[in-house]
Amino acid sequence: MCRRNKSGMNLVFWQNMLSIHHSAYIRALADMGHRVTIVAAQRVPIPLRKLGWNVPDFGATQVLVAPDEKTVSELVCKSIMDTVHVIGGLRGYNLGERAFHACKINSARMGLISEGADPRGVKGVARRMLYNLDRIRYGRNVDFVLAMGRNGVRWYRERGWPQARIFPSAYITELPCMEDLDCCGRGSDERFEIIFVGQLIARKGVDILLRALGGIGSKNWRLTVVGDGPLRSDYEAITRRIGVDNRTQFMGALPNLQTLDLIASSDLLVLPSRFDGWGAVVNEALMRGVPAICSVRCGASDLLMERWRGEVFPAEDPDALRVALCSWLDGGRRTPELSRRIRSWSECIEGPKAAGYLIGILEHVYYGADCPVPPWYEQINGRTALDEI
C-alpha cells in the first residue's frame, strides 16, 4: 500500500476528445482540491461542433490537447508514485494506447475507463477474442477498470479481469440550466409526447420503437425523432406502412441545446437500442425530470432500477416495449410532482457525487479503504444493482 497524500490526489485523464460526458465530474474533482489534468487527442470533432457541442468547462483542471511524445512521456514520468492515470480504453484512439504503454514502461499507477463492447454476431466473437487478448497481455499492469454499468462490468468479468478490480461507472452529463428545470411542456394539449434522440442506425433500434407504437395507435401520443442517419428514409417508410406517420415527426439532427429543450418538454424518452455502451440521453432526460425507457442492453439501464422514473425492457422485443409504453400512456402525461421527484433523485448522477465515488474507488484500490457503492445504485429491498452482477 502507498501512503495517502493528504493534500489531494494527482489525477490524469486520457481521452479521445474533450467530452461533455466527463466534464462535470472532472471539474468537481478539481473543485475538491485534487490536482487534475485532462489530456485529449482533439478538442471537439467538427460533426459534434456543428450540433452545438462546445469545449466544456473543466474549471481548474489543466487541459492539454494533442500532446507530442515528449509531453506524454513527461506527464507519465512526473511524480509517478503520486499520480493515477485514468485511460479511456485500450482501443479506438492512438493517444490512449501511447499513454498506456508509457505507464506500463514506467510502472505508473493506472486504470481504464471503458464501455463494454457489443457482443452480437460475428463481430462480437472477434471483439471477445481481442478483449481476451488485451487482458492476457496488459491485465497485470492495470490497477482498476471503471466499466460502464452492469453490462460493462459483466463484459470485463467475462474477459477474465479480476472481479475485485472492476467497478461500475457511468457517463455524467452537465446540470441543466434553471430554464430547463422549470419546463414541464404541458400546455393545454393532453397528447402524450414521446421522444427518441440518437443516430438513425440499426444499433439504436428505432424500428423496434416504431413497431411497438404501431400496435397502440388508438391512444393519444406523438413521437418526435431527433437525429439523422442512413436509415431515416427506411424508418419514415415504416411509419407510413403501419399508419403512424401522422403522429411521428422526424426532426433530423438538431443543435444540442434545441435537443435538450425538446427532451425537457417531453413526457417520456425511449432508447430502444440493440446495444448501447451507456446512452447519456437517459441521464439528460432524468436530470430534466423526464422518465425514460431503455433496453436492457443499454448501460444507462442502471439508472432505471425503480419504475417510477422509467423502465427497462428486453432488447429487440417490440411486444415487451409496447406493454411498457401502454402502461406509461395509461398513466397520463408527466406531472410536476413526478418531475420534481425524478430531478431530486438525479442529484446522485451529478458531477460532485460521481467525483466522490471515483475518489472512493481510488482510496479503496490504493489505500485499503472500504469499497464504495455507486451513488445511483440505491438499495431496493436490501439489495443493490451490485448484487445482480
Secondary structure as UniProt FT lines:
FT   TURN            6..7
FT   STRAND          10..15
FT   TURN            20..22
FT   HELIX           23..31
FT   TURN            32..33
FT   STRAND          35..40
FT   HELIX           46..50
FT   TURN            51..52
FT   TURN            59..60
FT   STRAND          62..65
FT   HELIX           69..77
FT   TURN            78..79
FT   HELIX           80..82
FT   STRAND          83..87
FT   HELIX           94..105
FT   TURN            106..107
FT   STRAND          109..114
FT   HELIX           121..138
FT   HELIX           139..141
FT   STRAND          144..148
FT   HELIX           149..158
FT   TURN            159..160
FT   HELIX           163..165
FT   STRAND          166..169
FT   HELIX           178..181
FT   TURN            187..188
FT   STRAND          192..197
FT   HELIX           202..204
FT   HELIX           206..214
FT   TURN            215..218
FT   STRAND          221..227
FT   TURN            230..231
FT   HELIX           232..242
FT   HELIX           245..247
FT   STRAND          248..252
FT   HELIX           256..264
FT   STRAND          268..271
FT   HELIX           280..286
FT   TURN            287..289
FT   STRAND          292..295
FT   TURN            296..297
FT   HELIX           299..304
FT   HELIX           307..309
FT   STRAND          310..313
FT   TURN            315..316
FT   HELIX           318..330
FT   HELIX           336..345
FT   HELIX           346..349
FT   HELIX           351..367
FT   TURN            375..376
FT   TURN            381..382
FT   HELIX           385..388
//
